[in-house]
Amino acid sequence: MRIIIIDDDYHTCQTLARFLEEKGFTTRSHTTIADAVRALITEEWDQMLLDYHLPGLDCTDALPIIQEVSPKLPVILMVDEANRQDQARALKAGAFCLLRKPINRRELLRVIRSTPLAQQTPKPSKK
């Protein structure tokens, strides 16, 4: 399964990528939505981890762009803080679910495996 990670914090991207790769996933990390959209256009991805707040663009603005390029891509939002109204807006805009930062790794794996595309994709090896 191929997972694209977008977070303006390079360290967060690398930490998540390393963890997911250890679990058998293929990942690519980007720190801007523009770079991520280019990757969505040129490559096929199974899931996306998206930071809720990116500089100059909040996820409710980014989600329609992502869905236009890759309409079936499940997007898991990573949030530091978001009130219930923000969370509802994000889910209404098309996010699969929200995970609170710092990301609980066990919860992350559970959510990744519960997305619709994950149900159709062979499971990665358990290392």
C-alpha positions as CSV (number, residue, x, y, z in Angstrom):
1,M,0.0,0.0,0.0
2,R,1.3,3.4,-1.0
3,I,0.8,6.3,1.5
4,I,1.6,10.0,0.7
5,I,2.3,12.2,3.8
6,I,1.9,16.0,3.8
7,D,3.0,18.0,6.8
8,D,4.9,21.3,6.9
9,D,7.1,19.8,9.7
10,Y,9.8,17.8,7.9
11,H,10.6,15.9,11.1
12,T,7.0,14.7,11.4
13,C,7.0,13.6,7.7
14,Q,10.2,11.6,8.2
15,T,9.1,10.0,11.5
16,L,5.8,8.8,10.0
17,A,7.5,7.6,6.8
18,R,10.1,5.6,8.7
19,F,7.5,4.0,10.9
20,L,5.1,3.1,8.1
21,E,8.0,1.8,5.9
22,E,9.0,-0.5,8.8
23,K,5.5,-1.8,8.7
24,G,5.8,-2.6,5.0
25,F,4.1,0.4,3.5
26,T,5.6,2.5,0.6
27,T,5.6,6.2,1.5
28,R,6.5,9.6,0.1
29,S,6.6,12.8,2.1
30,H,6.0,16.4,1.1
31,T,6.0,19.6,3.1
32,T,3.6,21.5,0.7
33,I,0.3,20.8,-0.8
34,A,1.6,21.9,-4.2
35,D,4.3,19.2,-4.2
36,A,1.7,16.6,-3.0
37,V,-0.7,17.5,-5.8
38,R,2.1,17.0,-8.3
39,A,2.8,13.6,-6.8
40,L,-0.9,12.7,-7.0
41,I,-0.9,13.6,-10.7
42,T,2.2,11.6,-11.6
43,E,1.8,8.6,-9.3
44,E,-1.0,6.5,-7.9
45,W,-1.5,6.5,-4.1
46,D,-3.7,4.5,-1.8
47,Q,-4.0,6.9,1.1
48,M,-2.9,10.3,2.3
49,L,-1.9,11.6,5.7
50,L,-2.6,15.3,5.6
51,D,-1.7,17.9,8.2
52,Y,-4.8,19.9,9.2
53,H,-3.0,23.3,9.1
54,L,-0.5,24.0,6.3
55,P,1.0,27.4,5.8
56,G,-1.4,29.5,3.7
57,L,-3.9,26.7,3.2
58,D,-6.1,24.9,5.6
59,C,-7.3,21.4,5.0
60,T,-10.8,22.4,4.1
61,D,-9.3,24.4,1.2
62,A,-6.8,21.6,0.3
63,L,-9.3,18.7,0.3
64,P,-11.3,19.8,-2.8
65,I,-8.1,20.2,-4.7
66,I,-6.9,16.7,-3.7
67,Q,-10.3,15.2,-4.5
68,E,-10.3,16.8,-7.9
69,V,-7.0,15.1,-8.7
70,S,-7.6,11.8,-6.9
71,P,-11.3,11.5,-6.1
72,K,-11.2,8.1,-4.4
73,L,-8.1,8.8,-2.2
74,P,-8.9,8.4,1.5
75,V,-7.4,11.4,3.4
76,I,-6.6,11.0,7.1
77,L,-6.2,14.4,8.7
78,M,-3.6,14.9,11.4
79,V,-4.6,17.7,13.9
80,D,-2.8,19.5,16.7
81,E,-5.9,21.3,17.8
82,A,-9.3,21.7,16.1
83,N,-12.6,22.6,17.6
84,R,-15.6,20.5,16.9
85,Q,-16.8,22.9,14.2
86,D,-13.5,22.7,12.4
87,Q,-13.6,18.9,12.7
88,A,-17.1,18.8,11.3
89,R,-16.1,21.1,8.4
90,A,-13.1,18.8,7.6
91,L,-15.2,15.7,7.6
92,K,-17.8,17.3,5.5
93,A,-15.1,18.5,3.0
94,G,-14.2,14.8,2.5
95,A,-11.7,13.7,5.1
96,F,-11.9,10.0,6.0
97,C,-11.1,10.7,9.6
98,L,-9.0,12.9,12.0
99,L,-6.1,11.7,14.2
100,R,-4.8,13.9,17.0
101,K,-1.1,14.8,17.1
102,P,1.1,13.4,18.5
103,I,0.0,10.5,16.4
104,N,-0.6,7.2,18.3
105,R,1.1,4.6,16.1
106,R,-1.3,1.8,16.9
107,E,-4.3,4.1,16.2
108,L,-2.7,5.2,12.9
109,L,-2.3,1.6,11.7
110,R,-5.9,0.8,12.7
111,V,-7.2,3.7,10.7
112,I,-5.0,3.0,7.7
113,R,-6.3,-0.6,7.7
114,S,-9.9,0.5,8.0
115,T,-10.0,2.8,4.9
116,P,-12.1,1.5,2.0
117,L,-9.0,1.0,-0.3
118,A,-7.2,-0.8,2.4
119,Q,-9.9,-3.4,2.4
120,Q,-9.1,-4.2,-1.2
121,T,-5.3,-4.0,-0.9
122,P,-3.1,-6.9,0.4
123,K,-2.0,-6.2,3.9
124,P,1.7,-5.3,4.5
125,S,3.9,-7.6,6.3
126,K,4.0,-7.4,10.1
127,K,7.7,-6.6,11.0
